[in-house]
Amino acid sequence: MKPALVALCAALVVALFACGGSGGANTDGAPEAGGPGAGSALPTQCTGACNAATPVAPTASGTGGEGNVTMYSTGASHGGACGYGSTNILSYAAIHTNVAAGDGQGPWQRGKVCGQCAEVTVLTSQGLKTTTVRIVDKCPDNHCGIDLGGTAPSAVMADGFGRYAGQWRFVACAGHPGVSDGAPTLNVKDGSNAWWSRVRVHNPATGVASITYQDTGSSAQGSFAFDATNVENAYEVPAAAVLQSSAATFLITVNYVDGTKATVQLSPAQLGAASASYPLN
C-alpha cells in the first residue's frame, strides 16, 4: 500500500473514534431510545441516598421538566387547586408553580395544565422507575418539581418515600391505569347561573388548549376565555353571547393540546346550571 494511502486510512480511523462512531454500545450515560426516561439527563446512579436528593429549582419546557420528585399523599385524590373535588383518581400529582422562587414561570399557569397527564421518571438505587400521573393540584413550595399522590409514590420510590431526582414529560392519558375515574365531562362550576358561569373539563384525554362554541342554528361562534384572574382551571362562558342568547343549542368543542377534540351540544340554560356535568363525545 502506498504511504499516502496508509496515512489517509489512519486519519479516518482516528476521526471515527474521536466522533464516537465505533458502532458500540451507548456510552453517554443516557438510556437507550425507547426505554424508561429515554433522552434523560438524569445521572446513572445516586450520589448518596436516592430518597434524599439535593433540593434544586425545577426546569420547565413545553413538554415537561426536571427537578425534585416528592410525595404528599397515598390515598385517592380528594381535592386540589384544579377544582375537581373528591375523586377516585388513584395516580395523580401537583405540579410546580414556579421555577425560581415566586416567579410564576412553572407550568401551572393558574391551572391551565390541569388534567394533563405526565410520565414521571425517578432515579433510584434500582435504576430508573417510571409511572404516569394526572395533574390535579399545584405545588408553590421552593424546590418543588412534581409532588406525587395516590399509588404513584410507591410505584417509583424504591428507596422509601422522600425527595428524588427525576424528570417528567407530558403525555396523553389513554391507556394509563389510575389516572381517570370516568369518561371526559364538561362540568359547570358551583355558583354558576344565567349571568355568570365557569366550566372546566374533568378527566380530559390530555391537556386542554381551548374551548370554543358554535350556535347550531346560525353562524355565531366564539371561544370561552380562560379565567386568568378569579377562578383557577376555569373557562368563562360569555354572558351576552351565550348565557343570555336565544339560541336553542351550542356545539361546545374542547380542543386538546395534541390536536384532538371532544364535543357536546348544550343549551344556554344547561351552561349556566350550577354543578351540572355533561359527557363529552
VENQUI-V750192 format. One record per pair of residues at least 12 apart in sequence whose C-alpha atoms are under 6 Angstrom apart, sorted by the first residue. I is the first residue (numbers start at 1). GAP is how many residues later the second one is. D is the distance in whole Angstrom. If there is no record, write none. Layout:
# VENQUI-V750192
{{I;GAP;D} {I;GAP;D}}
This chain:
# VENQUI-V750192
{{37;84;6} {50;74;5} {51;108;6} {51;111;5} {51;112;5} {51;113;5} {52;111;5} {53;110;5} {53;111;5} {53;112;6} {55;88;6} {56;87;5} {57;86;5} {58;41;6} {58;87;5} {63;106;6} {63;107;6} {64;104;5} {64;105;4} {64;106;5} {65;102;6} {65;103;5} {66;100;6} {66;101;4} {67;78;5} {67;98;6} {67;99;6} {68;77;5} {68;96;6} {68;97;5} {68;98;6} {69;76;6} {69;77;5} {69;78;6} {69;94;6} {69;95;5} {69;97;6} {70;77;5} {70;78;6} {70;92;6} {70;93;5} {71;76;5} {71;77;4} {71;78;6} {72;77;6} {73;76;5} {73;77;6} {74;75;5} {74;76;4} {75;75;5} {76;12;6} {76;13;6} {76;14;5} {76;74;5} {77;12;6} {80;56;6} {80;57;5} {81;56;5} {82;32;6} {82;54;5} {82;55;5} {82;151;6} {88;93;5} {89;89;6} {89;90;5} {89;91;5} {89;92;5} {90;60;5} {90;61;6} {90;88;5} {91;42;5} {91;59;5} {91;60;5} {91;61;5} {91;87;5} {91;88;5} {92;41;4} {92;42;4} {92;43;6} {92;57;5} {93;42;5} {93;54;5} {93;55;4} {93;56;5} {94;41;6} {94;43;4} {94;44;5} {94;45;5} {94;52;6} {94;53;5} {95;43;5} {95;44;5} {95;51;5} {96;42;6} {96;43;5} {96;44;6} {96;48;6} {96;49;5} {97;42;6} {97;43;5} {101;41;6} {110;122;5} {111;121;5} {111;122;4} {112;121;6} {114;21;6} {114;22;6} {115;19;6} {115;20;5} {115;89;6} {115;92;6} {116;18;6} {116;19;6} {116;90;5} {116;91;4} {117;16;5} {117;17;4} {117;53;6} {117;54;5} {117;56;5} {118;14;6} {118;15;5} {118;51;5} {118;52;4} {118;53;5} {119;12;6} {119;13;4} {119;49;5} {119;50;5} {120;12;6} {120;47;6} {120;48;4} {121;45;5} {121;46;5} {122;44;4} {123;42;6} {123;43;6} {129;27;5} {133;46;6} {134;45;5} {172;34;5} {173;32;6} {173;33;6} {180;23;6} {184;18;6} {184;19;5} {184;20;5} {184;96;6} {185;16;6} {185;17;5} {185;93;5} {185;94;4} {185;95;5} {186;14;6} {186;15;5} {186;91;6} {186;92;5} {187;12;5} {187;13;5} {187;89;6} {187;90;4} {188;86;6} {188;87;5} {188;88;5} {189;85;6} {189;86;5} {190;84;5} {190;85;5} {191;83;6} {192;80;6} {192;82;5} {193;79;4} {193;80;6} {194;49;6} {194;78;5} {195;44;6} {197;40;6} {197;75;6} {198;36;6} {198;37;5} {198;38;5} {198;39;6} {199;35;6} {199;36;5} {200;34;5} {207;49;6} {207;50;6} {208;48;4} {208;49;6} {209;46;6} {209;47;5} {209;48;5} {210;45;5} {211;12;6} {211;13;6} {211;42;6} {211;43;5} {211;44;6} {212;12;6} {212;40;6} {212;41;5} {213;38;6} {213;39;5} {214;36;5} {214;37;5} {215;35;4} {216;33;6} {216;34;5} {224;12;5} {224;13;5} {242;26;6} {243;25;5} {248;19;6} {249;17;5} {249;18;4} {250;15;5} {250;16;5} {251;13;6} {251;14;4} {252;12;5} {252;13;6} {262;18;6} {262;19;5} {263;17;5} {263;18;5} {264;16;5}}
